[in-house]
Amino acid sequence: MVRGERPIDILLVEDNPGDVRLTEEAFEEARVSNEIHAVTRGKEALAYLRREGNYQNVDRPDIVLLDLNLPGLNGIDVLETIKDDPELRGIPVIILTSSTAEEDVVQGYEKHANAYLTKPVDADEFVDIARTIGEFWIQMVELPPRNE
């Protein structure tokens, strides 16, 4: 799926290599053929978004898919940092996590997550989530322009 003249860049913040692979495969199977860039730690995600260090030449992503259970800086802390930063806060952040805890859902929205999705166990359900993300966040929603 391409919006306008450029593909949509997705930053996946996920420390589990199996879930990274599953997410990439689900987006591919759902025919959401945009660029997915994966990082495994919260600090790495912030460096990517700020284009620091090894990430100086990356495009700022259009959407962040954020796991909550990360080593070091957890997902809620990453979300809060993104939404507190005037240069980053416009990037939609979709929490994609295994946690169904009510407190995590509440805290995610209190910290201004744009959506909270629970990772399904079934691969076909994961494809459905990828398709839904593609249809809504990529085809229907008008995303803010990148600050490149």
C-alpha positions as CSV (number, residue, x, y, z in Angstrom):
1,M,0.0,0.0,0.0
2,V,1.4,3.3,-1.0
3,R,-0.1,6.7,0.0
4,G,0.6,9.3,-2.5
5,E,4.0,9.0,-4.1
6,R,6.0,7.5,-1.2
7,P,5.7,4.3,0.9
8,I,4.8,4.5,4.5
9,D,7.6,3.9,6.9
10,I,6.8,1.9,10.1
11,L,9.2,1.7,13.1
12,L,8.6,-1.6,15.0
13,V,9.9,-1.5,18.5
14,E,10.0,-5.1,19.6
15,D,12.6,-7.1,21.5
16,N,11.4,-10.6,20.6
17,P,12.9,-11.7,17.2
18,G,10.0,-14.1,16.7
19,D,7.5,-11.4,17.0
20,V,9.5,-9.1,14.7
21,R,9.5,-11.9,12.1
22,L,5.7,-12.6,12.7
23,T,4.9,-8.9,12.3
24,E,6.9,-8.5,9.1
25,E,5.3,-11.7,7.6
26,A,1.8,-10.6,8.7
27,F,2.2,-7.2,7.0
28,E,3.6,-9.0,3.9
29,E,0.7,-11.5,3.8
30,A,-1.8,-8.7,4.4
31,R,-0.2,-6.9,1.4
32,V,0.9,-4.0,3.5
33,S,4.1,-3.6,1.5
34,N,5.6,-0.7,3.3
35,E,9.0,-0.4,4.9
36,I,9.2,-1.9,8.4
37,H,12.3,-1.0,10.4
38,A,12.8,-2.9,13.6
39,V,14.7,-1.9,16.8
40,T,14.8,-4.0,19.9
41,R,15.2,-1.5,22.8
42,G,13.5,1.7,24.0
43,K,16.7,3.8,23.8
44,E,17.4,2.5,20.3
45,A,13.8,3.6,19.3
46,L,14.4,7.1,20.6
47,A,17.8,7.3,18.8
48,Y,16.1,6.2,15.6
49,L,13.3,8.7,15.9
50,R,15.7,11.5,16.7
51,R,18.1,10.3,14.0
52,E,21.1,10.1,16.3
53,G,24.2,7.9,16.1
54,N,23.7,5.0,13.6
55,Y,20.4,6.4,12.6
56,Q,21.5,9.9,11.3
57,N,20.4,9.1,7.7
58,V,17.1,7.3,8.3
59,D,13.7,8.7,7.3
60,R,11.5,9.5,10.3
61,P,8.8,6.9,10.4
62,D,5.2,7.7,9.7
63,I,3.9,5.2,12.4
64,V,5.5,3.5,15.4
65,L,4.4,0.1,16.5
66,L,5.5,-0.2,20.1
67,D,5.7,-3.2,22.4
68,L,5.4,-2.3,26.1
69,N,7.7,-5.1,27.5
70,L,11.2,-3.9,26.5
71,P,14.5,-4.3,28.3
72,G,15.8,-1.1,29.9
73,L,13.5,1.8,28.9
74,N,10.0,0.2,28.7
75,G,7.3,1.0,26.2
76,I,5.4,3.4,28.4
77,D,8.5,5.4,29.0
78,V,9.3,5.5,25.2
79,L,5.7,6.6,24.5
80,E,5.9,9.3,27.1
81,T,9.2,10.6,25.7
82,I,7.8,10.6,22.2
83,K,4.6,12.5,23.1
84,D,6.6,15.0,25.3
85,D,8.9,15.9,22.4
86,P,7.4,18.6,20.1
87,E,9.3,17.2,17.1
88,L,8.1,13.6,17.6
89,R,4.6,13.9,19.2
90,G,2.8,14.1,15.8
91,I,4.0,10.6,14.9
92,P,1.1,8.1,15.6
93,V,2.2,5.5,18.1
94,I,0.2,2.2,18.2
95,I,0.9,0.0,21.1
96,L,1.2,-3.6,19.9
97,T,1.8,-5.8,23.0
98,S,0.9,-9.0,24.6
99,S,-0.3,-7.3,27.8
100,T,-4.0,-7.2,28.3
101,A,-3.7,-5.7,31.8
102,E,-6.2,-2.9,32.3
103,E,-3.6,-0.7,33.9
104,D,-1.4,-0.9,30.8
105,V,-4.3,0.0,28.5
106,V,-5.2,3.0,30.7
107,Q,-1.6,4.1,31.1
108,G,-1.1,3.8,27.3
109,Y,-3.9,6.1,26.6
110,E,-3.1,8.5,29.4
111,K,0.4,8.8,27.8
112,H,-1.4,9.6,24.5
113,A,-1.0,6.3,22.5
114,N,-3.0,6.6,19.3
115,A,-4.2,3.0,19.7
116,Y,-3.7,-0.1,21.9
117,L,-3.7,-3.5,20.2
118,T,-3.1,-6.8,21.9
119,K,-0.9,-9.2,20.0
120,P,-2.9,-12.3,18.9
121,V,-1.5,-15.8,19.5
122,D,-2.8,-17.0,16.1
123,A,-0.9,-16.1,13.0
124,D,-4.0,-15.6,10.9
125,E,-5.3,-13.1,13.5
126,F,-2.0,-11.3,13.3
127,V,-2.5,-10.9,9.6
128,D,-5.9,-9.5,10.3
129,I,-4.4,-6.9,12.6
130,A,-1.8,-6.0,10.0
131,R,-4.5,-5.6,7.4
132,T,-6.5,-3.4,9.7
133,I,-3.5,-1.3,10.5
134,G,-2.9,-1.0,6.8
135,E,-6.4,-0.2,5.9
136,F,-7.0,2.4,8.6
137,W,-3.6,4.0,9.4
138,I,-2.2,3.9,5.9
139,Q,-5.1,4.1,3.5
140,M,-7.7,6.1,5.4
141,V,-5.9,8.3,7.9
142,E,-4.2,11.5,6.8
143,L,-0.8,11.3,8.4
144,P,1.3,14.3,9.3
145,P,4.1,15.2,6.9
146,R,7.5,13.9,7.9
147,N,10.0,16.4,9.4
148,E,12.9,15.4,7.2
